[in-house]
Amino acid sequence: MAEIETPVESYLAAGRERRIATFGDFLRIPSVSADPAFAADVHRAAEWLGERLRTAGLDHVDVSETGGHPMVYADWLGAAGAPTVVVYGHYDVQPPDPLAEWTSPPFEPAVVGHRILARGASDDKSNISIFIEAVQALLATRGRLPVNLRFVFEGEEEAGSEHLEEWLEANRERLGGDIAIISDVGFFEGNLPALTIALRGIMSAEITVTGPFQDVHSGVYGGAIANPVNALATIIAALKGPDGRIRIPGFYDDVVPLSDDDRAAYAALPFDDDAYREFLGVPELVGEAGHTTLERKSGRPTLDINGIWGGYQGEGGKTIIPGRAGAKLTCRLVPDQDPGRIFEGLKAFIEEIAPPGVRVRVEPQGGGHPIRSSIDHWAVDAAAKALEDTFGRPPLFIREGGSIPFVATFEQALGLPVVLMGFMPPDGNFHAPNEWMDLDNFEAGIRAVIRVFDGFAASAP
Amino acid sequence: MAEIETPVESYLAAGRERRIATFGDFLRIPSVSADPAFAADVHRAAEWLGERLRTAGLDHVDVSETGGHPMVYADWLGAAGAPTVVVYGHYDVQPPDPLAEWTSPPFEPAVVGHRILARGASDDKSNISIFIEAVQALLATRGRLPVNLRFVFEGEEEAGSEHLEEWLEANRERLGGDIAIISDVGFFEGNLPALTIALRGIMSAEITVTGPFQDVHSGVYGGAIANPVNALATIIAALKGPDGRIRIPGFYDDVVPLSDDDRAAYAALPFDDDAYREFLGVPELVGEAGHTTLERKSGRPTLDINGIWGGYQGEGGKTIIPGRAGAKLTCRLVPDQDPGRIFEGLKAFIEEIAPPGVRVRVEPQGGGHPIRSSIDHWAVDAAAKALEDTFGRPPLFIREGGSIPFVATFEQALGLPVVLMGFMPPDGNFHAPNEWMDLDNFEAGIRAVIRVFDGFAASAP
């Protein structure tokens, strides 16, 4: 990577070991937001992060309660006349299951070559840490930042961001600025630097099917009553056709079709279907008919079961008709689908097709709107140049298949233009066993962030 | 219940507390055969049972290793000229899951009114215990039994009876006799005394669907690849039609249709669909079109998922495409379906309909043939009279929906006529939480068994 000016580069060159150690301390806190069993750990991560921000030299640091997990806010506002940048990240992580598939314990960071393995190593503790290290290096060497800065770090991103809007409403004065950087994204396939220009939305739901009052003997009662697992399978199977199209009536009504330009942009990205298929270990890439893999994985909506359960899962057999069964489901949404409308459509459709003899409940589990950013903005130009100067090639402009409900809030409610920039490796096993961060991306990312801040200061109108 | 002759009745009247305590000791041993974690407990149950048989006064008691769980054999052969009766039961039990639904721990027997709650309280430790208590009472009061007796108690009935045939082959000389009583059955709905004249067979299989190399992020990869849970649901949904008919080609080819006489016999049984539906807590009784509930639950074949799993089952959400999913499946079979042929049909059909983009494996988990007994036999007459004399009403002749693969072996391989008799309450929650035995059935059952033995001695040709 290209070096930056001497005092900062010297400071950074001397501190790599300390940075990995600090990052490891952060990763060791199991801040799993979705599981109440980890609530105290999430709180501990917030406190740790507050202390870390003070050490880095931020002026005002505030760890505030929300009714759920804390929000961590910090700012440095000493750059009179320079633009103000709001940086968002999240310090909570996904549950670590299935534990048996980790090669090292998920909350005992392990450095293997240029990788560090741990839950949260990429998503999203890497990006948070990169920004904090950049700020610390600048304050330690220059004594000031080129821009005014507000950090907003959330603790519920992986659990539906339940209390975020309320906190934003109550803290509007802390969110004034010129530009927002949402740093919960990463690089493109092949670890190529990228700026994200679109995110899918999300609609989460849980389906519960209830049959007999409890598990009952499948010999004694088999044939007399509906089986909740069979019924749940019938429901799930009806949600998608063999052409990969989702069969919920009205599901595609609000989808803005990909334009010829969109499809040309997708086609221009360097992407190898065969290598991707081999990496994932699947016999075939499949999905909605009429679209390329890249289009399907970020430009088109999806419906996936995230988990299913019912009856006996242990060793050997247990000849029962389960008393109940359930599944967690998410749809990824694209502009202009609305998570609320999609949920209502799903619920109505399931109630219509539910087989007789069971009771079916469909409950919402949160959602977020899809977003699409403009690339015609001075901040995007400055960020692109910073990435090119750091990584030696211009960033790709990509659509991301994941969802950050917060982005729509920033854009719409706060009126801030958003740059989606982060440093996760594209195959970093986010939400999966053996999540990892590329430590070279980490180190280069710190330089890139410094260049972004310098670029913003130089190019803001 | 009607009393029997004074010395035996007096002996029994004085021993009820001791019998419940002994039964409780048996129930406290968690002899779960399907789960390897309980192997030592199953062994302990066999040793306990051997000791119990010695205490009861049996002559030759043998706990023999099989490569799996032990077989317990005991005999008393001192009734020269009288018929020889082979009595089968099993001392292993189903897994106790789901543990949270038990009102008391499954292996701490709890007496509530006339019920005793524990895993195995009815299926099948009750029947074994009733027979042993009857023998003990007879030997203690008369000094002899009216018939020659061989007990064969299995430890793998709930796990596929893997080593039974091998043991039978090696112990043929111990199984000579005139009649076999299979005591792994019970009473009809309403707790009405019954003799079972048919059992369904069973075919067990496990389906595994594999997608990406591990759980992956549903945003990043959603749309690009098939989801193993969605694929598994598609497979399961295709196995049965909305008319309740199983769609595996050839599935019904060998089914002997119910005759007019069969259907008339079903129609004559006292059975209330509404009460049954209410007991089970389901909105509707459903199954194969064109058949009554009673016909469906014992006279027609079934296909039920016993368990399903895949992805995240914890609190909150986890936005993943699971790396794999699986399900356990059983079919109950009727004459003349063959479990091997049914498995092959299932496997071929699943391989044919499996959606693209995943790998599917279908593995056999054991099976047993359906059986249908004749009711024209002196032993059946004697058993029916014994039940009528004990319970004050003639037994119903019923078909049972459950499966005892052993019965076909007894009938075919050993050439023994079989009487299917037992005392479990029909709603005893076998294979389910809060399994229980009716202690009145238990006490009356002891008298009934004594009358059966006396009746066999009096009526054998």
Boltz contact constraints between the chains, C-beta under 6 A:
constraints:
  - contact:
      token1: [A, 34]
      token2: [B, 316]
      max_distance: 6.0
  - contact:
      token1: [A, 34]
      token2: [B, 317]
      max_distance: 6.0
  - contact:
      token1: [A, 35]
      token2: [B, 314]
      max_distance: 6.0
  - contact:
      token1: [A, 35]
      token2: [B, 315]
      max_distance: 6.0
  - contact:
      token1: [A, 94]
      token2: [B, 318]
      max_distance: 6.0
  - contact:
      token1: [A, 95]
      token2: [B, 314]
      max_distance: 6.0
  - contact:
      token1: [A, 95]
      token2: [B, 318]
      max_distance: 6.0
  - contact:
      token1: [A, 101]
      token2: [B, 214]
      max_distance: 6.0
  - contact:
      token1: [A, 159]
      token2: [B, 316]
      max_distance: 6.0
  - contact:
      token1: [A, 204]
      token2: [B, 317]
      max_distance: 6.0
  - contact:
      token1: [A, 211]
      token2: [B, 282]
      max_distance: 6.0
  - contact:
      token1: [A, 212]
      token2: [B, 280]
      max_distance: 6.0
  - contact:
      token1: [A, 212]
      token2: [B, 281]
      max_distance: 6.0
  - contact:
      token1: [A, 212]
      token2: [B, 282]
      max_distance: 6.0
  - contact:
      token1: [A, 213]
      token2: [B, 281]
      max_distance: 6.0
  - contact:
      token1: [A, 214]
      token2: [B, 101]
      max_distance: 6.0
  - contact:
      token1: [A, 214]
      token2: [B, 432]
      max_distance: 6.0
  - contact:
      token1: [A, 214]
      token2: [B, 433]
      max_distance: 6.0
  - contact:
      token1: [A, 215]
      token2: [B, 432]
      max_distance: 6.0
  - contact:
      token1: [A, 216]
      token2: [B, 432]
      max_distance: 6.0
  - contact:
      token1: [A, 217]
      token2: [B, 430]
      max_distance: 6.0
  - contact:
      token1: [A, 217]
      token2: [B, 431]
      max_distance: 6.0
  - contact:
      token1: [A, 218]
      token2: [B, 304]
      max_distance: 6.0
  - contact:
      token1: [A, 218]
      token2: [B, 330]
      max_distance: 6.0
  - contact:
      token1: [A, 219]
      token2: [B, 332]
      max_distance: 6.0
  - contact:
      token1: [A, 219]
      token2: [B, 401]
      max_distance: 6.0
  - contact:
      token1: [A, 219]
      token2: [B, 402]
      max_distance: 6.0
  - contact:
      token1: [A, 219]
      token2: [B, 403]
      max_distance: 6.0
  - contact:
      token1: [A, 220]
      token2: [B, 401]
      max_distance: 6.0
  - contact:
      token1: [A, 220]
      token2: [B, 402]
      max_distance: 6.0
  - contact:
      token1: [A, 222]
      token2: [B, 302]
      max_distance: 6.0
  - contact:
      token1: [A, 222]
      token2: [B, 304]
      max_distance: 6.0
  - contact:
      token1: [A, 222]
      token2: [B, 332]
      max_distance: 6.0
  - contact:
      token1: [A, 222]
      token2: [B, 401]
      max_distance: 6.0
  - contact:
      token1: [A, 223]
      token2: [B, 287]
      max_distance: 6.0
  - contact:
      token1: [A, 223]
      token2: [B, 296]
      max_distance: 6.0
  - contact:
      token1: [A, 223]
      token2: [B, 297]
      max_distance: 6.0
  - contact:
      token1: [A, 223]
      token2: [B, 300]
      max_distance: 6.0
  - contact:
      token1: [A, 223]
      token2: [B, 302]
      max_distance: 6.0
  - contact:
      token1: [A, 224]
      token2: [B, 285]
      max_distance: 6.0
  - contact:
      token1: [A, 224]
      token2: [B, 293]
      max_distance: 6.0
  - contact:
      token1: [A, 224]
      token2: [B, 296]
      max_distance: 6.0
  - contact:
      token1: [A, 224]
      token2: [B, 297]
      max_distance: 6.0
  - contact:
      token1: [A, 225]
      token2: [B, 282]
      max_distance: 6.0
  - contact:
      token1: [A, 225]
      token2: [B, 285]
      max_distance: 6.0
  - contact:
      token1: [A, 226]
      token2: [B, 286]
      max_distance: 6.0
  - contact:
      token1: [A, 227]
      token2: [B, 304]
      max_distance: 6.0
  - contact:
      token1: [A, 227]
      token2: [B, 305]
      max_distance: 6.0
  - contact:
      token1: [A, 229]
      token2: [B, 305]
      max_distance: 6.0
  - contact:
      token1: [A, 229]
      token2: [B, 308]
      max_distance: 6.0
  - contact:
      token1: [A, 230]
      token2: [B, 305]
      max_distance: 6.0
  - contact:
      token1: [A, 233]
      token2: [B, 233]
      max_distance: 6.0
  - contact:
      token1: [A, 233]
      token2: [B, 236]
      max_distance: 6.0
  - contact:
      token1: [A, 233]
      token2: [B, 237]
      max_distance: 6.0
  - contact:
      token1: [A, 234]
      token2: [B, 237]
      max_distance: 6.0
  - contact:
      token1: [A, 236]
      token2: [B, 233]
      max_distance: 6.0
  - contact:
      token1: [A, 237]
      token2: [B, 233]
      max_distance: 6.0
  - contact:
      token1: [A, 237]
      token2: [B, 234]
      max_distance: 6.0
  - contact:
      token1: [A, 237]
      token2: [B, 237]
      max_distance: 6.0
  - contact:
      token1: [A, 280]
      token2: [B, 212]
      max_distance: 6.0
  - contact:
      token1: [A, 280]
      token2: [B, 225]
      max_distance: 6.0
  - contact:
      token1: [A, 281]
      token2: [B, 212]
      max_distance: 6.0
  - contact:
      token1: [A, 281]
      token2: [B, 213]
      max_distance: 6.0
  - contact:
      token1: [A, 282]
      token2: [B, 211]
      max_distance: 6.0
  - contact:
      token1: [A, 282]
      token2: [B, 212]
      max_distance: 6.0
  - contact:
      token1: [A, 282]
      token2: [B, 225]
      max_distance: 6.0
  - contact:
      token1: [A, 282]
      token2: [B, 357]
      max_distance: 6.0
  - contact:
      token1: [A, 284]
      token2: [B, 356]
      max_distance: 6.0
  - contact:
      token1: [A, 284]
      token2: [B, 357]
      max_distance: 6.0
  - contact:
      token1: [A, 285]
      token2: [B, 224]
      max_distance: 6.0
  - contact:
      token1: [A, 285]
      token2: [B, 225]
      max_distance: 6.0
  - contact:
      token1: [A, 286]
      token2: [B, 226]
      max_distance: 6.0
  - contact:
      token1: [A, 286]
      token2: [B, 356]
      max_distance: 6.0
  - contact:
      token1: [A, 286]
      token2: [B, 357]
      max_distance: 6.0
  - contact:
      token1: [A, 287]
      token2: [B, 223]
      max_distance: 6.0
  - contact:
      token1: [A, 287]
      token2: [B, 224]
      max_distance: 6.0
  - contact:
      token1: [A, 293]
      token2: [B, 224]
      max_distance: 6.0
  - contact:
      token1: [A, 296]
      token2: [B, 223]
      max_distance: 6.0
  - contact:
      token1: [A, 296]
      token2: [B, 224]
      max_distance: 6.0
  - contact:
      token1: [A, 297]
      token2: [B, 223]
      max_distance: 6.0
  - contact:
      token1: [A, 297]
      token2: [B, 224]
      max_distance: 6.0
  - contact:
      token1: [A, 300]
      token2: [B, 223]
      max_distance: 6.0
  - contact:
      token1: [A, 302]
      token2: [B, 222]
      max_distance: 6.0
  - contact:
      token1: [A, 302]
      token2: [B, 223]
      max_distance: 6.0
  - contact:
      token1: [A, 304]
      token2: [B, 218]
      max_distance: 6.0
  - contact:
      token1: [A, 304]
      token2: [B, 222]
      max_distance: 6.0
  - contact:
      token1: [A, 304]
      token2: [B, 227]
      max_distance: 6.0
  - contact:
      token1: [A, 304]
      token2: [B, 321]
      max_distance: 6.0
  - contact:
      token1: [A, 305]
      token2: [B, 227]
      max_distance: 6.0
  - contact:
      token1: [A, 305]
      token2: [B, 229]
      max_distance: 6.0
  - contact:
      token1: [A, 305]
      token2: [B, 230]
      max_distance: 6.0
  - contact:
      token1: [A, 306]
      token2: [B, 311]
      max_distance: 6.0
  - contact:
      token1: [A, 306]
      token2: [B, 312]
      max_distance: 6.0
  - contact:
      token1: [A, 306]
      token2: [B, 318]
      max_distance: 6.0
  - contact:
      token1: [A, 306]
      token2: [B, 319]
      max_distance: 6.0
  - contact:
      token1: [A, 306]
      token2: [B, 320]
      max_distance: 6.0
  - contact:
      token1: [A, 307]
      token2: [B, 311]
      max_distance: 6.0
  - contact:
      token1: [A, 307]
      token2: [B, 312]
      max_distance: 6.0
  - contact:
      token1: [A, 307]
      token2: [B, 313]
      max_distance: 6.0
  - contact:
      token1: [A, 308]
      token2: [B, 229]
      max_distance: 6.0
  - contact:
      token1: [A, 308]
      token2: [B, 308]
      max_distance: 6.0
  - contact:
      token1: [A, 308]
      token2: [B, 310]
      max_distance: 6.0
  - contact:
      token1: [A, 309]
      token2: [B, 309]
      max_distance: 6.0
  - contact:
      token1: [A, 309]
      token2: [B, 313]
      max_distance: 6.0
  - contact:
      token1: [A, 310]
      token2: [B, 308]
      max_distance: 6.0
  - contact:
      token1: [A, 311]
      token2: [B, 306]
      max_distance: 6.0
  - contact:
      token1: [A, 311]
      token2: [B, 307]
      max_distance: 6.0
  - contact:
      token1: [A, 312]
      token2: [B, 306]
      max_distance: 6.0
  - contact:
      token1: [A, 312]
      token2: [B, 307]
      max_distance: 6.0
  - contact:
      token1: [A, 313]
      token2: [B, 307]
      max_distance: 6.0
  - contact:
      token1: [A, 313]
      token2: [B, 309]
      max_distance: 6.0
  - contact:
      token1: [A, 314]
      token2: [B, 35]
      max_distance: 6.0
  - contact:
      token1: [A, 314]
      token2: [B, 95]
      max_distance: 6.0
  - contact:
      token1: [A, 315]
      token2: [B, 35]
      max_distance: 6.0
  - contact:
      token1: [A, 316]
      token2: [B, 34]
      max_distance: 6.0
  - contact:
      token1: [A, 316]
      token2: [B, 159]
      max_distance: 6.0
  - contact:
      token1: [A, 317]
      token2: [B, 34]
      max_distance: 6.0
  - contact:
      token1: [A, 317]
      token2: [B, 204]
      max_distance: 6.0
  - contact:
      token1: [A, 317]
      token2: [B, 328]
      max_distance: 6.0
  - contact:
      token1: [A, 317]
      token2: [B, 365]
      max_distance: 6.0
  - contact:
      token1: [A, 318]
      token2: [B, 95]
      max_distance: 6.0
  - contact:
      token1: [A, 318]
      token2: [B, 306]
      max_distance: 6.0
  - contact:
      token1: [A, 319]
      token2: [B, 330]
      max_distance: 6.0
  - contact:
      token1: [A, 319]
      token2: [B, 431]
      max_distance: 6.0
  - contact:
      token1: [A, 320]
      token2: [B, 306]
      max_distance: 6.0
  - contact:
      token1: [A, 320]
      token2: [B, 431]
      max_distance: 6.0
  - contact:
      token1: [A, 321]
      token2: [B, 304]
      max_distance: 6.0
  - contact:
      token1: [A, 328]
      token2: [B, 317]
      max_distance: 6.0
  - contact:
      token1: [A, 330]
      token2: [B, 218]
      max_distance: 6.0
  - contact:
      token1: [A, 330]
      token2: [B, 319]
      max_distance: 6.0
  - contact:
      token1: [A, 332]
      token2: [B, 219]
      max_distance: 6.0
  - contact:
      token1: [A, 332]
      token2: [B, 222]
      max_distance: 6.0
  - contact:
      token1: [A, 356]
      token2: [B, 284]
      max_distance: 6.0
  - contact:
      token1: [A, 356]
      token2: [B, 286]
      max_distance: 6.0
  - contact:
      token1: [A, 357]
      token2: [B, 282]
      max_distance: 6.0
  - contact:
      token1: [A, 357]
      token2: [B, 284]
      max_distance: 6.0
  - contact:
      token1: [A, 357]
      token2: [B, 286]
      max_distance: 6.0
  - contact:
      token1: [A, 365]
      token2: [B, 317]
      max_distance: 6.0
  - contact:
      token1: [A, 401]
      token2: [B, 219]
      max_distance: 6.0
  - contact:
      token1: [A, 401]
      token2: [B, 220]
      max_distance: 6.0
  - contact:
      token1: [A, 401]
      token2: [B, 222]
      max_distance: 6.0
  - contact:
      token1: [A, 402]
      token2: [B, 219]
      max_distance: 6.0
  - contact:
      token1: [A, 402]
      token2: [B, 220]
      max_distance: 6.0
  - contact:
      token1: [A, 403]
      token2: [B, 219]
      max_distance: 6.0
  - contact:
      token1: [A, 430]
      token2: [B, 217]
      max_distance: 6.0
  - contact:
      token1: [A, 431]
      token2: [B, 217]
      max_distance: 6.0
  - contact:
      token1: [A, 431]
      token2: [B, 319]
      max_distance: 6.0
  - contact:
      token1: [A, 431]
      token2: [B, 320]
      max_distance: 6.0
  - contact:
      token1: [A, 432]
      token2: [B, 214]
      max_distance: 6.0
  - contact:
      token1: [A, 432]
      token2: [B, 215]
      max_distance: 6.0
  - contact:
      token1: [A, 432]
      token2: [B, 216]
      max_distance: 6.0
  - contact:
      token1: [A, 433]
      token2: [B, 214]
      max_distance: 6.0
